[in-house]
């Protein structure tokens, strides 16, 4: 049975907004947070997007790794009766990974070496999948803290919604791969990385690689793999714990999409992947939908133009030119609206039992409290 947004808010502890970049995930997450806070729940909206859109929409000067309550005046404008119930935070990948390392490594000197290693900084900040892994790490810790009744996670912007589920495990598996484990075996006499241990063939290969990437890179690689051996298991263990968390019945996935053919194809693929993982999707949210305009005949449009006080003095040929332009615009908007309707009907047909909530295209970006309130009202009454 499909759930309305209010039902979802009332029965779930974690809402995960997924979807490709540029479809309004951040706005949707913020609006869901508003609805949760309106219901009196201690709500946290969590984003990893470094752009200030969420902060701007919530009227917060800036976001940090610490949850920040929105101002009482902003809460009142958004229809939140209890001040201090809606918070927002931005995931800082470096801090998320550091917390995991601190949990796994007791030796302060070893932690210091790991944090100072250039490869560690690359893995935790720029390597593909690091943002997704950091987002899931933050979700894991926030959900275990018990400080919030509802957590709404705005997932990292990606070209494909599946990346959020797949890249954390791929990253953890890559770091813990047998090849890297072999490479990280220390020299028994020094307990450190050594070319001697590799044998003549391996050492020759590594030395040749060093000419391309530099000896410092090899030193950093060897040191990183040796120092982080004790953390590798933690990466995989945490990835599995996060996946188990996302399968809990109090977690809901909401797929945010644009009502276009490619987006609907991806949405259907993502829905199937979620089912395979035991993480059923709860709802589709189709943003920026275009309403089909009223049907006017040419004569009706001409009469409407003549009735406009500002156009009384317009020459007949100018009015006819305006009429043709309006007719072209009307046909264009009608074609878009009908195409979107067909795609959403296809999505509904191939995803029986799932709600599709539509949010109309606004004339401007959602970057202030008033427009966020409008989106929240639309979702809350869906």
Phi, psi and omega in degrees: 000134182287147180253140170283165182301317181299320179296320180297314180300322184281344186243352184244152176257340181223128175245126181247113179270116181241162180148164179293168180291150174084012181253001178098026179299315183298316177299315180297316179299316179298317180295321177296322176298319177299316181296319178297317179293325176298329179279003178086011180274141171289108192242139176235127172259124187240124180232157175246358181291120180289344178294150187277019186300314182296315179299317180297315182296327182267000179073028179255136183301314179199159179250148178228187179288347178263133178304133181240127178283139178287155184296149182301322179295319178295320179298317180297318180296328180276000179082023179264116186285325184258108177299149178085005180268337181254124179235161177220151178209157176244128179291129175254106185309318181300317180291323181296316178291322180299322179296321179294317179297317180299325179290327187268335187243117181275329185287116181297327179292321178294318177300319180298318179295318180298312183295331182277348185285133183296327179291322176300316180297324179292314182300321187268356182234318188241344181295140178304128181101346183294321180294316179297318179296317180298320179297318180289325175299315180297318179299319180300311182291320181294320181291327179281342182290332180073012183279343186231145177280331182218130175242128177247116183259121172268107187286160183300148177292127179224167176280343183218130184299331182294339183300328181299322181278327190270324188289325178301317180291322178297319180296312180297319180292323180295317180295329182259018184294152178302325181297315180290324177298319178295316182296332185273003179296128183280161171290121183304331183280340184237345186061021178232167178296140179211137176294331181301323183295335184287344185084170187297317182293312180295319181296320179298316180299316181293320180297320178295320176297325180298329178294332181273316187256349180096144182292329180297322178299316180296320177298316180296320180296311180299314179297318180298312183293326177288314184292329188265007181307317183289343182268339186303315178298326178295324177300312181291317180300316181294323178299319179290322178296321179295318179297321177295321178299318183288349177269354183296148182293343179268013176249134179233136174261135175236123181265118179264131184213166169260143186282065180235161187303308182298320181293321179292319176302315179295321180299317180294321177296316180296320179299318178296318179296321178297317180299318179300326182271001182074028179236076187296142177286143181259332188193146168259141173236112181265108182272158172059043176281146182257126177282137178293127183291159177299148181271118179242139171282166179300319181294322178295318177296319179298319179294322178296319179295317180296331183281348181285122183304323184290346183252012181300322184270003181288137178293155183300319181292326177292321179294323178293323176296316177297323180296317179296321179296318178295322179296319178294317179296319179300315180295321180297312181294324178296317179297317179297313182298318181291323177295317178297319180299318179298319181292320179290327175294322177295318179299317179293321182294322183267359177228064183299141178089355180256133176290144170239108180264128181256140177239123185291155176293126177269156180286359182205165177293152176276096183226015178214172186293324183296313181290325176295321177300320179296318179294316179299319178298318180297314181292319183296327183265006181284000000 
